[in-house]
């Protein structure tokens, strides 16, 4: 049992902190590390970059088979 003595009329004694300063620092560093990892994962490649590639064009196979691979302009 812990007893804290205060002056009369001084109000309730101070509460003990739930966590120590070292635990608080560890928690903050853990939180900071996790947020950095999350931002790195968000900034990382989403895997959608291949959609902008020429080989991902769904009309390219048709153009190859028809012999229309280059930029052909037609006038009517």
N, CA, C, O and CB atoms as a CASP TS submission, in Angstrom:
PFRMAT TS
TARGET T0000
AUTHOR 0000-0000-0000
METHOD Language model
MODEL 1
PARENT N/A
ATOM      1  N   UNK     1       0.840  -1.163   0.000  1.00  0.00           N
ATOM      2  CA  UNK     1       0.000   0.000   0.000  1.00  0.00           C
ATOM      3  C   UNK     1       0.896   1.241   0.000  1.00  0.00           C
ATOM      4  O   UNK     1       1.886   1.308   0.729  1.00  0.00           O
ATOM      5  CB  UNK     1      -0.962  -0.010   1.215  1.00  0.00           C
ATOM      6  N   UNK     2       0.538   2.195  -0.812  1.00  0.00           N
ATOM      7  CA  UNK     2       1.286   3.447  -0.901  1.00  0.00           C
ATOM      8  C   UNK     2       0.420   4.550  -0.327  1.00  0.00           C
ATOM      9  O   UNK     2      -0.736   4.711  -0.719  1.00  0.00           O
ATOM     10  CB  UNK     2       1.704   3.767  -2.374  1.00  0.00           C
ATOM     11  N   UNK     3       0.977   5.303   0.597  1.00  0.00           N
ATOM     12  CA  UNK     3       0.250   6.410   1.217  1.00  0.00           C
ATOM     13  C   UNK     3       0.984   7.691   0.884  1.00  0.00           C
ATOM     14  O   UNK     3       2.201   7.782   1.049  1.00  0.00           O
ATOM     15  CB  UNK     3       0.117   6.222   2.766  1.00  0.00           C
ATOM     16  N   UNK     4       0.239   8.684   0.412  1.00  0.00           N
ATOM     17  CA  UNK     4       0.831   9.981   0.072  1.00  0.00           C
ATOM     18  C   UNK     4       0.251  11.028   1.013  1.00  0.00           C
ATOM     19  O   UNK     4      -0.963  11.130   1.190  1.00  0.00           O
ATOM     20  CB  UNK     4       0.563  10.362  -1.429  1.00  0.00           C
ATOM     21  N   UNK     5       1.125  11.778   1.592  1.00  0.00           N
ATOM     22  CA  UNK     5       0.722  12.785   2.561  1.00  0.00           C
ATOM     23  C   UNK     5       0.737  14.140   1.864  1.00  0.00           C
ATOM     24  O   UNK     5       1.694  14.481   1.169  1.00  0.00           O
ATOM     25  CB  UNK     5       1.661  12.781   3.815  1.00  0.00           C
ATOM     26  N   UNK     6      -0.336  14.909   2.057  1.00  0.00           N
ATOM     27  CA  UNK     6      -0.417  16.260   1.496  1.00  0.00           C
ATOM     28  C   UNK     6      -0.846  17.221   2.586  1.00  0.00           C
ATOM     29  O   UNK     6      -1.254  16.808   3.671  1.00  0.00           O
ATOM     30  CB  UNK     6      -1.403  16.316   0.297  1.00  0.00           C
ATOM     31  N   UNK     7      -0.751  18.505   2.286  1.00  0.00           N
ATOM     32  CA  UNK     7      -1.200  19.528   3.224  1.00  0.00           C
ATOM     33  C   UNK     7      -2.717  19.521   3.288  1.00  0.00           C
ATOM     34  O   UNK     7      -3.405  19.148   2.337  1.00  0.00           O
ATOM     35  CB  UNK     7      -0.677  20.926   2.816  1.00  0.00           C
ATOM     36  N   UNK     8      -3.202  19.938   4.418  1.00  0.00           N
ATOM     37  CA  UNK     8      -4.641  20.008   4.611  1.00  0.00           C
ATOM     38  C   UNK     8      -5.200  21.065   3.661  1.00  0.00           C
ATOM     39  O   UNK     8      -4.686  22.181   3.586  1.00  0.00           O
ATOM     40  CB  UNK     8      -4.999  20.336   6.097  1.00  0.00           C
ATOM     41  N   UNK     9      -6.257  20.699   2.937  1.00  0.00           N
ATOM     42  CA  UNK     9      -6.872  21.627   1.991  1.00  0.00           C
ATOM     43  C   UNK     9      -6.106  21.688   0.679  1.00  0.00           C
ATOM     44  O   UNK     9      -6.443  22.491  -0.191  1.00  0.00           O
ATOM     45  CB  UNK     9      -6.959  23.012   2.599  1.00  0.00           C
ATOM     46  N   UNK    10      -5.106  20.875   0.523  1.00  0.00           N
ATOM     47  CA  UNK    10      -4.291  20.883  -0.694  1.00  0.00           C
ATOM     48  C   UNK    10      -4.921  20.099  -1.837  1.00  0.00           C
ATOM     49  O   UNK    10      -4.415  20.118  -2.959  1.00  0.00           O
ATOM     50  CB  UNK    10      -2.926  20.321  -0.398  1.00  0.00           C
ATOM     51  N   UNK    11      -5.991  19.430  -1.564  1.00  0.00           N
ATOM     52  CA  UNK    11      -6.646  18.665  -2.617  1.00  0.00           C
ATOM     53  C   UNK    11      -6.113  17.242  -2.670  1.00  0.00           C
ATOM     54  O   UNK    11      -5.363  16.802  -1.799  1.00  0.00           O
ATOM     55  CB  UNK    11      -6.457  19.347  -3.968  1.00  0.00           C
ATOM     56  N   UNK    12      -6.511  16.557  -3.689  1.00  0.00           N
ATOM     57  CA  UNK    12      -6.114  15.160  -3.849  1.00  0.00           C
ATOM     58  C   UNK    12      -4.639  15.072  -4.246  1.00  0.00           C
ATOM     59  O   UNK    12      -4.130  15.963  -4.926  1.00  0.00           O
ATOM     60  CB  UNK    12      -7.000  14.459  -4.905  1.00  0.00           C
ATOM     61  N   UNK    13      -3.956  14.017  -3.832  1.00  0.00           N
ATOM     62  CA  UNK    13      -2.549  13.877  -4.225  1.00  0.00           C
ATOM     63  C   UNK    13      -2.421  13.596  -5.718  1.00  0.00           C
ATOM     64  O   UNK    13      -3.374  13.174  -6.372  1.00  0.00           O
ATOM     65  CB  UNK    13      -1.878  12.754  -3.422  1.00  0.00           C
ATOM     66  N   UNK    14      -1.226  13.839  -6.240  1.00  0.00           N
ATOM     67  CA  UNK    14      -0.963  13.601  -7.660  1.00  0.00           C
ATOM     68  C   UNK    14      -1.061  12.119  -7.955  1.00  0.00           C
ATOM     69  O   UNK    14      -0.649  11.286  -7.147  1.00  0.00           O
ATOM     70  CB  UNK    14       0.426  14.141  -8.065  1.00  0.00           C
ATOM     71  N   UNK    15      -1.610  11.792  -9.117  1.00  0.00           N
ATOM     72  CA  UNK    15      -1.709  10.394  -9.532  1.00  0.00           C
ATOM     73  C   UNK    15      -0.368   9.940 -10.084  1.00  0.00           C
ATOM     74  O   UNK    15       0.386  10.735 -10.646  1.00  0.00           O
ATOM     75  CB  UNK    15      -2.829  10.202 -10.589  1.00  0.00           C
ATOM     76  N   UNK    16      -0.085   8.687  -9.922  1.00  0.00           N
ATOM     77  CA  UNK    16       1.109   8.087 -10.504  1.00  0.00           C
ATOM     78  C   UNK    16       0.880   7.926 -11.998  1.00  0.00           C
ATOM     79  O   UNK    16      -0.224   7.572 -12.412  1.00  0.00           O
ATOM     80  CB  UNK    16       1.444   6.716  -9.835  1.00  0.00           C
ATOM     81  N   UNK    17       1.892   8.178 -12.814  1.00  0.00           N
ATOM     82  CA  UNK    17       1.701   7.974 -14.255  1.00  0.00           C
ATOM     83  C   UNK    17       1.504   6.487 -14.564  1.00  0.00           C
ATOM     84  O   UNK    17       2.084   5.622 -13.908  1.00  0.00           O
ATOM     85  CB  UNK    17       2.912   8.531 -15.049  1.00  0.00           C
ATOM     86  N   UNK    18       0.688   6.214 -15.558  1.00  0.00           N
ATOM     87  CA  UNK    18       0.407   4.837 -15.921  1.00  0.00           C
ATOM     88  C   UNK    18       1.601   4.161 -16.572  1.00  0.00           C
ATOM     89  O   UNK    18       1.797   2.954 -16.430  1.00  0.00           O
ATOM     90  CB  UNK    18      -0.779   4.779 -16.844  1.00  0.00           C
ATOM     91  N   UNK    19       2.404   4.951 -17.293  1.00  0.00           N
ATOM     92  CA  UNK    19       3.604   4.409 -17.937  1.00  0.00           C
ATOM     93  C   UNK    19       4.794   5.285 -17.564  1.00  0.00           C
ATOM     94  O   UNK    19       4.638   6.469 -17.263  1.00  0.00           O
ATOM     95  CB  UNK    19       3.431   4.334 -19.492  1.00  0.00           C
ATOM     96  N   UNK    20       5.971   4.696 -17.589  1.00  0.00           N
ATOM     97  CA  UNK    20       7.184   5.451 -17.251  1.00  0.00           C
ATOM     98  C   UNK    20       7.655   6.230 -18.485  1.00  0.00           C
ATOM     99  O   UNK    20       7.151   6.038 -19.592  1.00  0.00           O
ATOM    100  CB  UNK    20       8.314   4.493 -16.735  1.00  0.00           C
ATOM    101  N   UNK    21       8.621   7.101 -18.264  1.00  0.00           N
ATOM    102  CA  UNK    21       9.165   7.892 -19.376  1.00  0.00           C
ATOM    103  C   UNK    21       9.833   6.996 -20.418  1.00  0.00           C
ATOM    104  O   UNK    21       9.709   7.235 -21.619  1.00  0.00           O
ATOM    105  CB  UNK    21      10.174   8.927 -18.852  1.00  0.00           C
ATOM    106  N   UNK    22      10.536   5.971 -19.957  1.00  0.00           N
ATOM    107  CA  UNK    22      11.190   5.057 -20.903  1.00  0.00           C
ATOM    108  C   UNK    22      10.162   4.314 -21.752  1.00  0.00           C
ATOM    109  O   UNK    22      10.338   4.156 -22.960  1.00  0.00           O
ATOM    110  CB  UNK    22      12.076   4.050 -20.151  1.00  0.00           C
ATOM    111  N   UNK    23       9.090   3.861 -21.109  1.00  0.00           N
ATOM    112  CA  UNK    23       8.032   3.170 -21.860  1.00  0.00           C
ATOM    113  C   UNK    23       7.385   4.122 -22.861  1.00  0.00           C
ATOM    114  O   UNK    23       7.056   3.729 -23.980  1.00  0.00           O
ATOM    115  CB  UNK    23       6.963   2.598 -20.898  1.00  0.00           C
ATOM    116  N   UNK    24       7.205   5.371 -22.451  1.00  0.00           N
ATOM    117  CA  UNK    24       6.612   6.374 -23.334  1.00  0.00           C
ATOM    118  C   UNK    24       7.499   6.617 -24.558  1.00  0.00           C
ATOM    119  O   UNK    24       7.003   6.706 -25.681  1.00  0.00           O
ATOM    120  CB  UNK    24       6.385   7.692 -22.572  1.00  0.00           C
ATOM    121  N   UNK    25       8.806   6.723 -24.335  1.00  0.00           N
ATOM    122  CA  UNK    25       9.738   6.926 -25.448  1.00  0.00           C
ATOM    123  C   UNK    25       9.735   5.726 -26.390  1.00  0.00           C
ATOM    124  O   UNK    25       9.757   5.889 -27.610  1.00  0.00           O
ATOM    125  CB  UNK    25      11.158   7.175 -24.919  1.00  0.00           C
ATOM    126  N   UNK    26       9.707   4.519 -25.821  1.00  0.00           N
ATOM    127  CA  UNK    26       9.658   3.316 -26.652  1.00  0.00           C
ATOM    128  C   UNK    26       8.382   3.259 -27.483  1.00  0.00           C
ATOM    129  O   UNK    26       8.406   2.882 -28.654  1.00  0.00           O
ATOM    130  CB  UNK    26       9.766   2.069 -25.781  1.00  0.00           C
ATOM    131  N   UNK    27       7.265   3.639 -26.859  1.00  0.00           N
ATOM    132  CA  UNK    27       5.994   3.635 -27.587  1.00  0.00           C
ATOM    133  C   UNK    27       6.008   4.647 -28.729  1.00  0.00           C
ATOM    134  O   UNK    27       5.525   4.357 -29.824  1.00  0.00           O
ATOM    135  CB  UNK    27       4.831   3.938 -26.633  1.00  0.00           C
ATOM    136  N   UNK    28       6.562   5.831 -28.477  1.00  0.00           N
ATOM    137  CA  UNK    28       6.638   6.853 -29.519  1.00  0.00           C
ATOM    138  C   UNK    28       7.542   6.420 -30.664  1.00  0.00           C
ATOM    139  O   UNK    28       7.219   6.637 -31.832  1.00  0.00           O
ATOM    140  CB  UNK    28       7.137   8.166 -28.934  1.00  0.00           C
ATOM    141  N   UNK    29       8.672   5.807 -30.330  1.00  0.00           N
ATOM    142  CA  UNK    29       9.575   5.366 -31.393  1.00  0.00           C
ATOM    143  C   UNK    29       8.940   4.236 -32.200  1.00  0.00           C
ATOM    144  O   UNK    29       9.103   4.186 -33.419  1.00  0.00           O
ATOM    145  CB  UNK    29      10.925   4.909 -30.803  1.00  0.00           C
ATOM    146  N   UNK    30       8.222   3.334 -31.545  1.00  0.00           N
ATOM    147  CA  UNK    30       7.525   2.252 -32.243  1.00  0.00           C
ATOM    148  C   UNK    30       6.456   2.827 -33.178  1.00  0.00           C
ATOM    149  O   UNK    30       6.337   2.403 -34.327  1.00  0.00           O
ATOM    150  CB  UNK    30       6.883   1.272 -31.227  1.00  0.00           C
ATOM    151  N   UNK    31       5.682   3.796 -32.677  1.00  0.00           N
ATOM    152  CA  UNK    31       4.644   4.427 -33.495  1.00  0.00           C
ATOM    153  C   UNK    31       5.268   5.140 -34.691  1.00  0.00           C
ATOM    154  O   UNK    31       4.761   5.036 -35.808  1.00  0.00           O
ATOM    155  CB  UNK    31       3.816   5.420 -32.653  1.00  0.00           C
ATOM    156  N   UNK    32       6.355   5.856 -34.465  1.00  0.00           N
ATOM    157  CA  UNK    32       7.016   6.590 -35.551  1.00  0.00           C
ATOM    158  C   UNK    32       7.544   5.618 -36.608  1.00  0.00           C
ATOM    159  O   UNK    32       7.406   5.861 -37.807  1.00  0.00           O
ATOM    160  CB  UNK    32       8.172   7.459 -34.996  1.00  0.00           C
ATOM    161  N   UNK    33       8.153   4.508 -36.154  1.00  0.00           N
ATOM    162  CA  UNK    33       8.674   3.513 -37.082  1.00  0.00           C
ATOM    163  C   UNK    33       7.540   2.896 -37.907  1.00  0.00           C
ATOM    164  O   UNK    33       7.691   2.690 -39.111  1.00  0.00           O
ATOM    165  CB  UNK    33       9.437   2.418 -36.319  1.00  0.00           C
ATOM    166  N   UNK    34       6.419   2.605 -37.269  1.00  0.00           N
ATOM    167  CA  UNK    34       5.289   2.009 -37.984  1.00  0.00           C
ATOM    168  C   UNK    34       4.688   2.981 -38.993  1.00  0.00           C
ATOM    169  O   UNK    34       4.297   2.564 -40.084  1.00  0.00           O
ATOM    170  CB  UNK    34       4.217   1.560 -36.997  1.00  0.00           C
ATOM    171  N   UNK    35       4.607   4.255 -38.659  1.00  0.00           N
ATOM    172  CA  UNK    35       4.073   5.224 -39.613  1.00  0.00           C
ATOM    173  C   UNK    35       5.019   5.400 -40.797  1.00  0.00           C
ATOM    174  O   UNK    35       4.559   5.559 -41.928  1.00  0.00           O
ATOM    175  CB  UNK    35       3.829   6.574 -38.926  1.00  0.00           C
ATOM    176  N   UNK    36       6.333   5.376 -40.561  1.00  0.00           N
ATOM    177  CA  UNK    36       7.288   5.459 -41.670  1.00  0.00           C
ATOM    178  C   UNK    36       7.159   4.248 -42.593  1.00  0.00           C
ATOM    179  O   UNK    36       7.196   4.394 -43.814  1.00  0.00           O
ATOM    180  CB  UNK    36       8.727   5.563 -41.134  1.00  0.00           C
ATOM    181  N   UNK    37       7.007   3.051 -42.015  1.00  0.00           N
ATOM    182  CA  UNK    37       6.830   1.854 -42.824  1.00  0.00           C
ATOM    183  C   UNK    37       5.553   1.938 -43.649  1.00  0.00           C
ATOM    184  O   UNK    37       5.526   1.535 -44.812  1.00  0.00           O
ATOM    185  CB  UNK    37       6.804   0.611 -41.936  1.00  0.00           C
ATOM    186  N   UNK    38       4.503   2.462 -43.042  1.00  0.00           N
ATOM    187  CA  UNK    38       3.230   2.583 -43.754  1.00  0.00           C
ATOM    188  C   UNK    38       3.345   3.566 -44.911  1.00  0.00           C
ATOM    189  O   UNK    38       2.803   3.315 -45.988  1.00  0.00           O
ATOM    190  CB  UNK    38       2.119   3.026 -42.795  1.00  0.00           C
ATOM    191  N   UNK    39       4.043   4.684 -44.705  1.00  0.00           N
ATOM    192  CA  UNK    39       4.195   5.645 -45.798  1.00  0.00           C
ATOM    193  C   UNK    39       5.071   5.076 -46.900  1.00  0.00           C
ATOM    194  O   UNK    39       4.829   5.344 -48.077  1.00  0.00           O
ATOM    195  CB  UNK    39       4.788   6.957 -45.281  1.00  0.00           C
ATOM    196  N   UNK    40       6.091   4.291 -46.540  1.00  0.00           N
ATOM    197  CA  UNK    40       6.925   3.662 -47.562  1.00  0.00           C
ATOM    198  C   UNK    40       6.115   2.676 -48.389  1.00  0.00           C
ATOM    199  O   UNK    40       6.278   2.599 -49.607  1.00  0.00           O
ATOM    200  CB  UNK    40       8.121   2.953 -46.920  1.00  0.00           C
ATOM    201  N   UNK    41       5.243   1.923 -47.729  1.00  0.00           N
ATOM    202  CA  UNK    41       4.407   0.976 -48.452  1.00  0.00           C
ATOM    203  C   UNK    41       3.398   1.690 -49.342  1.00  0.00           C
ATOM    204  O   UNK    41       3.094   1.222 -50.439  1.00  0.00           O
ATOM    205  CB  UNK    41       3.686   0.060 -47.475  1.00  0.00           C
ATOM    206  N   UNK    42       2.875   2.827 -48.870  1.00  0.00           N
ATOM    207  CA  UNK    42       1.934   3.591 -49.686  1.00  0.00           C
ATOM    208  C   UNK    42       2.617   4.197 -50.901  1.00  0.00           C
ATOM    209  O   UNK    42       2.041   4.255 -51.987  1.00  0.00           O
ATOM    210  CB  UNK    42       1.284   4.688 -48.857  1.00  0.00           C
ATOM    211  N   UNK    43       3.856   4.649 -50.704  1.00  0.00           N
ATOM    212  CA  UNK    43       4.595   5.274 -51.799  1.00  0.00           C
ATOM    213  C   UNK    43       5.191   4.250 -52.756  1.00  0.00           C
ATOM    214  O   UNK    43       5.591   4.595 -53.868  1.00  0.00           O
ATOM    215  CB  UNK    43       5.693   6.151 -51.245  1.00  0.00           C
ATOM    216  N   UNK    44       5.251   3.009 -52.333  1.00  0.00           N
ATOM    217  CA  UNK    44       5.855   1.968 -53.171  1.00  0.00           C
ATOM    218  C   UNK    44       4.987   1.715 -54.397  1.00  0.00           C
ATOM    219  O   UNK    44       3.836   2.144 -54.470  1.00  0.00           O
ATOM    220  CB  UNK    44       6.048   0.658 -52.369  1.00  0.00           C
ATOM    221  N   UNK    45       5.563   1.020 -55.338  1.00  0.00           N
ATOM    222  CA  UNK    45       4.873   0.696 -56.580  1.00  0.00           C
ATOM    223  C   UNK    45       3.632  -0.131 -56.284  1.00  0.00           C
ATOM    224  O   UNK    45       3.696  -1.129 -55.566  1.00  0.00           O
ATOM    225  CB  UNK    45       5.807  -0.057 -57.545  1.00  0.00           C
ATOM    226  N   UNK    46       2.509   0.289 -56.840  1.00  0.00           N
ATOM    227  CA  UNK    46       1.250  -0.412 -56.605  1.00  0.00           C
ATOM    228  C   UNK    46       1.106  -1.642 -57.476  1.00  0.00           C
ATOM    229  O   UNK    46       0.177  -2.427 -57.285  1.00  0.00           O
ATOM    230  CB  UNK    46       0.087   0.515 -56.844  1.00  0.00           C
ATOM    231  N   UNK    47       1.995  -1.825 -58.418  1.00  0.00           N
ATOM    232  CA  UNK    47       1.888  -2.963 -59.314  1.00  0.00           C
ATOM    233  C   UNK    47       1.044  -2.671 -60.533  1.00  0.00           C
ATOM    234  O   UNK    47       0.782  -3.569 -61.334  1.00  0.00           O
ATOM    235  CB  UNK    47       1.322  -4.133 -58.585  1.00  0.00           C
ATOM    236  N   UNK    48       0.613  -1.430 -60.690  1.00  0.00           N
ATOM    237  CA  UNK    48      -0.217  -1.051 -61.825  1.00  0.00           C
ATOM    238  C   UNK    48       0.594  -0.447 -62.957  1.00  0.00           C
ATOM    239  O   UNK    48       0.035  -0.127 -64.007  1.00  0.00           O
ATOM    240  CB  UNK    48      -1.277  -0.078 -61.386  1.00  0.00           C
ATOM    241  N   UNK    49       1.880  -0.284 -62.774  1.00  0.00           N
ATOM    242  CA  UNK    49       2.700   0.395 -63.766  1.00  0.00           C
ATOM    243  C   UNK    49       2.747  -0.353 -65.086  1.00  0.00           C
ATOM    244  O   UNK    49       2.949   0.261 -66.133  1.00  0.00           O
ATOM    245  CB  UNK    49       4.095   0.582 -63.241  1.00  0.00           C
ATOM    246  N   UNK    50       2.565  -1.666 -65.057  1.00  0.00           N
ATOM    247  CA  UNK    50       2.622  -2.440 -66.291  1.00  0.00           C
ATOM    248  C   UNK    50       1.465  -2.085 -67.221  1.00  0.00           C
ATOM    249  O   UNK    50       1.542  -2.332 -68.425  1.00  0.00           O
ATOM    250  CB  UNK    50       2.605  -3.934 -65.980  1.00  0.00           C
ATOM    251  N   UNK    51       0.400  -1.511 -66.679  1.00  0.00           N
ATOM    252  CA  UNK    51      -0.752  -1.172 -67.511  1.00  0.00           C
ATOM    253  C   UNK    51      -0.423  -0.078 -68.522  1.00  0.00           C
ATOM    254  O   UNK    51      -1.094   0.041 -69.547  1.00  0.00           O
ATOM    255  CB  UNK    51      -1.915  -0.732 -66.638  1.00  0.00           C
ATOM    256  N   UNK    52       0.607   0.724 -68.238  1.00  0.00           N
ATOM    257  CA  UNK    52       1.009   1.791 -69.141  1.00  0.00           C
ATOM    258  C   UNK    52       2.041   1.312 -70.160  1.00  0.00           C
ATOM    259  O   UNK    52       2.455   2.093 -71.016  1.00  0.00           O
ATOM    260  CB  UNK    52       1.565   2.961 -68.350  1.00  0.00           C
ATOM    261  N   UNK    53       2.463   0.065 -70.092  1.00  0.00           N
ATOM    262  CA  UNK    53       3.466  -0.468 -71.005  1.00  0.00           C
ATOM    263  C   UNK    53       2.833  -0.806 -72.352  1.00  0.00           C
ATOM    264  O   UNK    53       1.631  -1.046 -72.461  1.00  0.00           O
ATOM    265  CB  UNK    53       4.140  -1.711 -70.402  1.00  0.00           C
ATOM    266  N   UNK    54       3.695  -0.816 -73.379  1.00  0.00           N
ATOM    267  CA  UNK    54       3.178  -1.110 -74.719  1.00  0.00           C
ATOM    268  C   UNK    54       2.735  -2.562 -74.840  1.00  0.00           C
ATOM    269  O   UNK    54       1.798  -2.856 -75.581  1.00  0.00           O
ATOM    270  CB  UNK    54       4.236  -0.802 -75.776  1.00  0.00           C
ATOM    271  N   UNK    55       3.389  -3.473 -74.128  1.00  0.00           N
ATOM    272  CA  UNK    55       3.028  -4.879 -74.247  1.00  0.00           C
ATOM    273  C   UNK    55       1.704  -5.192 -73.568  1.00  0.00           C
ATOM    274  O   UNK    55       1.133  -6.258 -73.796  1.00  0.00           O
ATOM    275  CB  UNK    55       4.117  -5.743 -73.663  1.00  0.00           C
ATOM    276  N   UNK    56       1.204  -4.275 -72.733  1.00  0.00           N
ATOM    277  CA  UNK    56      -0.071  -4.502 -72.063  1.00  0.00           C
ATOM    278  C   UNK    56      -1.245  -3.967 -72.878  1.00  0.00           C
ATOM    279  O   UNK    56      -2.397  -4.089 -72.463  1.00  0.00           O
ATOM    280  CB  UNK    56      -0.060  -3.857 -70.688  1.00  0.00           C
ATOM    281  N   UNK    57      -0.958  -3.382 -74.021  1.00  0.00           N
ATOM    282  CA  UNK    57      -2.023  -2.851 -74.868  1.00  0.00           C
ATOM    283  C   UNK    57      -2.791  -4.018 -75.482  1.00  0.00           C
ATOM    284  O   UNK    57      -2.198  -4.859 -76.157  1.00  0.00           O
ATOM    285  CB  UNK    57      -1.447  -1.918 -75.979  1.00  0.00           C
ATOM    286  N   UNK    58      -4.085  -4.077 -75.258  1.00  0.00           N
ATOM    287  CA  UNK    58      -4.871  -5.200 -75.751  1.00  0.00           C
ATOM    288  C   UNK    58      -5.098  -5.137 -77.264  1.00  0.00           C
ATOM    289  O   UNK    58      -5.560  -6.115 -77.852  1.00  0.00           O
ATOM    290  CB  UNK    58      -6.203  -5.244 -75.036  1.00  0.00           C
ATOM    291  N   UNK    59      -4.789  -4.023 -77.897  1.00  0.00           N
ATOM    292  CA  UNK    59      -4.938  -3.911 -79.356  1.00  0.00           C
ATOM    293  C   UNK    59      -3.649  -4.225 -80.093  1.00  0.00           C
ATOM    294  O   UNK    59      -3.641  -4.289 -81.323  1.00  0.00           O
ATOM    295  CB  UNK    59      -5.405  -2.519 -79.730  1.00  0.00           C
ATOM    296  N   UNK    60      -2.545  -4.423 -79.353  1.00  0.00           N
ATOM    297  CA  UNK    60      -1.250  -4.627 -79.991  1.00  0.00           C
ATOM    298  C   UNK    60      -1.195  -5.956 -80.749  1.00  0.00           C
ATOM    299  O   UNK    60      -0.642  -6.003 -81.848  1.00  0.00           O
ATOM    300  CB  UNK    60      -0.141  -4.576 -78.948  1.00  0.00           C
ATOM    301  N   UNK    61      -1.747  -7.027 -80.197  1.00  0.00           N
ATOM    302  CA  UNK    61      -1.722  -8.322 -80.872  1.00  0.00           C
ATOM    303  C   UNK    61      -2.472  -8.244 -82.194  1.00  0.00           C
ATOM    304  O   UNK    61      -2.017  -8.772 -83.209  1.00  0.00           O
ATOM    305  CB  UNK    61      -2.331  -9.414 -79.977  1.00  0.00           C
ATOM    306  N   UNK    62      -3.607  -7.592 -82.175  1.00  0.00           N
ATOM    307  CA  UNK    62      -4.391  -7.444 -83.402  1.00  0.00           C
ATOM    308  C   UNK    62      -3.604  -6.647 -84.437  1.00  0.00           C
ATOM    309  O   UNK    62      -3.599  -6.998 -85.617  1.00  0.00           O
ATOM    310  CB  UNK    62      -5.743  -6.755 -83.107  1.00  0.00           C
ATOM    311  N   UNK    63      -2.941  -5.581 -84.005  1.00  0.00           N
ATOM    312  CA  UNK    63      -2.152  -4.760 -84.922  1.00  0.00           C
ATOM    313  C   UNK    63      -0.971  -5.550 -85.483  1.00  0.00           C
ATOM    314  O   UNK    63      -0.629  -5.398 -86.655  1.00  0.00           O
ATOM    315  CB  UNK    63      -1.651  -3.493 -84.210  1.00  0.00           C
ATOM    316  N   UNK    64      -0.349  -6.390 -84.661  1.00  0.00           N
ATOM    317  CA  UNK    64       0.767  -7.203 -85.149  1.00  0.00           C
ATOM    318  C   UNK    64       0.290  -8.206 -86.194  1.00  0.00           C
ATOM    319  O   UNK    64       0.934  -8.386 -87.227  1.00  0.00           O
ATOM    320  CB  UNK    64       1.448  -7.938 -83.983  1.00  0.00           C
ATOM    321  N   UNK    65      -0.819  -8.847 -85.928  1.00  0.00           N
ATOM    322  CA  UNK    65      -1.331  -9.843 -86.863  1.00  0.00           C
ATOM    323  C   UNK    65      -1.759  -9.221 -88.184  1.00  0.00           C
ATOM    324  O   UNK    65      -1.648  -9.852 -89.235  1.00  0.00           O
ATOM    325  CB  UNK    65      -2.495 -10.585 -86.245  1.00  0.00           C
ATOM    326  N   UNK    66      -2.244  -8.000 -88.136  1.00  0.00           N
ATOM    327  CA  UNK    66      -2.670  -7.318 -89.353  1.00  0.00           C
ATOM    328  C   UNK    66      -1.512  -6.568 -90.011  1.00  0.00           C
ATOM    329  O   UNK    66      -1.671  -6.051 -91.117  1.00  0.00           O
ATOM    330  CB  UNK    66      -3.807  -6.351 -89.042  1.00  0.00           C
ATOM    331  N   UNK    67      -0.355  -6.499 -89.357  1.00  0.00           N
ATOM    332  CA  UNK    67       0.800  -5.798 -89.912  1.00  0.00           C
ATOM    333  C   UNK    67       0.693  -4.300 -89.754  1.00  0.00           C
ATOM    334  O   UNK    67       1.254  -3.556 -90.558  1.00  0.00           O
ATOM    335  CB  UNK    67       0.964  -6.137 -91.365  1.00  0.00           C
ATOM    336  N   UNK    68       0.003  -3.847 -88.759  1.00  0.00           N
ATOM    337  CA  UNK    68      -0.197  -2.413 -88.541  1.00  0.00           C
ATOM    338  C   UNK    68       0.512  -1.928 -87.275  1.00  0.00           C
ATOM    339  O   UNK    68      -0.055  -1.154 -86.505  1.00  0.00           O
ATOM    340  CB  UNK    68      -1.689  -2.099 -88.452  1.00  0.00           C
ATOM    341  N   UNK    69       1.741  -2.377 -87.061  1.00  0.00           N
ATOM    342  CA  UNK    69       2.424  -2.087 -85.809  1.00  0.00           C
ATOM    343  C   UNK    69       2.812  -0.621 -85.657  1.00  0.00           C
ATOM    344  O   UNK    69       2.750  -0.099 -84.543  1.00  0.00           O
ATOM    345  CB  UNK    69       3.646  -2.937 -85.698  1.00  0.00           C
ATOM    346  N   UNK    70       3.198   0.048 -86.695  1.00  0.00           N
ATOM    347  CA  UNK    70       3.663   1.434 -86.589  1.00  0.00           C
ATOM    348  C   UNK    70       2.519   2.432 -86.521  1.00  0.00           C
ATOM    349  O   UNK    70       1.348   2.056 -86.466  1.00  0.00           O
ATOM    350  CB  UNK    70       4.553   1.772 -87.759  1.00  0.00           C
ATOM    351  N   UNK    71       2.867   3.670 -86.527  1.00  0.00           N
ATOM    352  CA  UNK    71       1.877   4.724 -86.547  1.00  0.00           C
ATOM    353  C   UNK    71       1.455   4.952 -87.978  1.00  0.00           C
ATOM    354  O   UNK    71       2.119   5.685 -88.711  1.00  0.00           O
ATOM    355  CB  UNK    71       2.419   6.021 -85.913  1.00  0.00           C
ATOM    356  N   UNK    72       0.383   4.349 -88.382  1.00  0.00           N
ATOM    357  CA  UNK    72      -0.116   4.480 -89.741  1.00  0.00           C
ATOM    358  C   UNK    72      -1.281   5.461 -89.740  1.00  0.00           C
ATOM    359  O   UNK    72      -2.233   5.339 -88.969  1.00  0.00           O
ATOM    360  CB  UNK    72      -0.545   3.102 -90.316  1.00  0.00           C
ATOM    361  N   UNK    73      -1.167   6.427 -90.627  1.00  0.00           N
ATOM    362  CA  UNK    73      -2.244   7.403 -90.735  1.00  0.00           C
ATOM    363  C   UNK    73      -3.004   7.129 -92.026  1.00  0.00           C
ATOM    364  O   UNK    73      -2.405   6.895 -93.076  1.00  0.00           O
ATOM    365  CB  UNK    73      -1.694   8.866 -90.702  1.00  0.00           C
ATOM    366  N   UNK    74      -4.283   7.160 -91.938  1.00  0.00           N
ATOM    367  CA  UNK    74      -5.125   6.917 -93.111  1.00  0.00           C
ATOM    368  C   UNK    74      -5.898   8.189 -93.441  1.00  0.00           C
ATOM    369  O   UNK    74      -6.375   8.906 -92.561  1.00  0.00           O
ATOM    370  CB  UNK    74      -6.101   5.725 -92.866  1.00  0.00           C
ATOM    371  N   UNK    75      -6.001   8.438 -94.734  1.00  0.00           N
ATOM    372  CA  UNK    75      -6.809   9.566 -95.191  1.00  0.00           C
ATOM    373  C   UNK    75      -7.977   9.014 -95.986  1.00  0.00           C
ATOM    374  O   UNK    75      -7.811   8.109 -96.803  1.00  0.00           O
ATOM    375  CB  UNK    75      -5.968  10.568 -96.048  1.00  0.00           C
ATOM    376  N   UNK    76      -9.093   9.534 -95.756  1.00  0.00           N
ATOM    377  CA  UNK    76     -10.284   9.098 -96.501  1.00  0.00           C
ATOM    378  C   UNK    76     -10.724  10.154 -97.468  1.00  0.00           C
ATOM    379  O   UNK    76     -11.709   9.966 -98.182  1.00  0.00           O
ATOM    380  CB  UNK    76     -11.427   8.759 -95.557  1.00  0.00           C
TER
END
